Amino acid sequence: MKKYNEWNEVKKNISIRDTNLIFKVRDVFWLQVGQNIGFETDGKGDRFIRPVLVLRKFSKDTFLGIPLTTSKKNDIFHYEFSLSSNGKVNYANLSQIKLFDAKRIHDKLGRVSVKDFENMKIKLQKLIFE
């Protein structure tokens, strides 16, 4: 059962946060992604968090992000890589890219290597434009 009422209470607190966080392309953060509709990626636990990769920074407050999962996915919609900060294999869910507000940032998890980031962008470009 979806926890929309619980997420709404958490979201109210997120919306009044001040953001003085610095984030850069290739950073991975725990974000309070929330409880979403249908097949959209949800956050987990009572804070509704999920790791998200910063794909493109638009301003000091917003960025295009890619939700991550540790569930094994070997298809055109996911890119496999390892974060050196946690040593786990992660999968970027390329079909779930979206705009995020920096107010959703909870904690920094790590940073994607330049090589993985470039390879991920190539796979994303093929997914969207081919």
Secondary structure, DSSP 8 states (H G I E B T S, - for coil): ---HHHHHHHHHHHHT--------TTEEEEEE----STTS---BTTTTEEEEEEEEE-SSSEEEEEEEE-S---STTEEEEE-TTT--EEEEEGGG-EEEEGGGEEEEEEE--HHHHHHHHHHHHHHHH-
